[in-house]
Amino acid sequence: MTADPARSLESYNPFDPAVQEDPWDYYALLRREAPVFKDPHTGLYMVSSYPLVLQAVKDWETFSNRFAAAMAPSDGPKAFDEAALEPDEQIEQGILDQPLVPVDTMLTADPPVQKRYRSLVDKAFRLKRVKSLHPRIRELAEELLAAFEGDSRVELREQFAVPLPLGVIAEQLGVPREHLPVFKKWSDGFVAQLGGMASPEEQQKAAELIFEFQRYFAKIVVDRRAAPRDDIISDMVNAADERGQPLNMAESLSILQQLLVAGNETTASTISEGARLFAEHPDAWQAIREDPSRIPNAVEEILRLATPTANMWRVTTRDTELAGVAIPQGAMVMLRYAAADRDEEVFPDPDRFDIERANASEHLAFGHGIHFCIGAQLAKAELVNAFQLLSERLRSIRIPADAPPLEHTPNILLRGLKSLPLELDWA
Ligand code: HEM
């Protein structure tokens, strides 16, 4: 795709829903004309080419992840301090009378704070645990598919793509099946807040949801400390750092909230976008049906082309310069992962869906470096199992001719389809 030569960069407003829906010409123009660009509408600095996104990500001392504090300096999340480690007896018993102030943990912290949390949570997401989850992921996917088996039409996002990752993480965090709807409500609330487009009423609602979420999980954390089970939450709340210090309640709850936000919407969006791409490319569908060993690379190509974490924040800790553009201290920087993943210098013919692409896995959909997605292996396990099952059972999938045009949910950071109706031919 080539950008419209008649349009200037300034004529695009990145918050315009039409631009968010179809950002590809805008991204191409950004990469070509100003891979580091100060947007006149918002004052944000946007980084859009693959090498420059990488350069910024690697320089985490200058391009900091402490953006939550920068966005809400007065009452935003507090940075980790030693006092936060003091156990509060009531809280430790799972009783919360008032909301706990969220602690900046991984995504919204820098080393050494981020490193401490990261090493504790990494223990819960280790490869051995993820590998052991494969059969259960397959089982959950089969249960979801059984509910529409034989139907000629499905709403794939709602009936499969959303409930699969939600079911997996809910089970691993100790949420019983009957509580899934409220778990989903919390996840949606957090994502809306992260989207940066919430009204004051929505923010108030999100604050209430967070308190509800905290009260619910405080009890589970206490239970798992007393009686660990074979799940991610038990591994997490019982892990200790090098000083023998485990996570306290405020830290545990902040991390659980982050897992919920980071894991569900992104994976659901990737399953939906992947199914859309396969529906639009029947040859690719036949290719994975004939040889399922092509699925892992196809999943990488879906992540590259659809990059659900379209943008991520950074905030500069000092005056700096990137590709000759001066960026002052305290500037909000938007790393445009989705634009970088279509950089023609790295991915030839970047808009093409090519499941055999040799370097598809070099995409930045999971970020890079110290903040590289902790759930990447889990997400890939879900994606591979999902497409394995769907391609075994479905001869072909199509977007119905009478379906309205597909649309994405407006969100400045995450990109995901609102819905995905599909026509199905069963094998
Ligand atoms: C296809 C699915 C997913 C995508 C595309 C994705 C993408 C990302 C990206 C881009 C980052 C780095 C953010 C940055 O640069 O600041 C990240 C970090 C993170 N992700 Fe994921 N993610 C996915 C699934 C998951 C899952 C399933 C979980 C957990 C259940 C998860 C948990 C996290 C956490 C905790 C971080 C923060 C890590 C840190 O800052 O050290 N993600 N993810």
Residues whose N, C-alpha, C, O or C-beta is under 5 A from the ligand:
A	BS01	HEM	M106 L107 R118 Q258 L259 A262 G263 T266 T267 T270 P308 T309 M312 L364 A365 F366 G367 I370 H371 F372 C373 I374 G375 A376 L378 A379
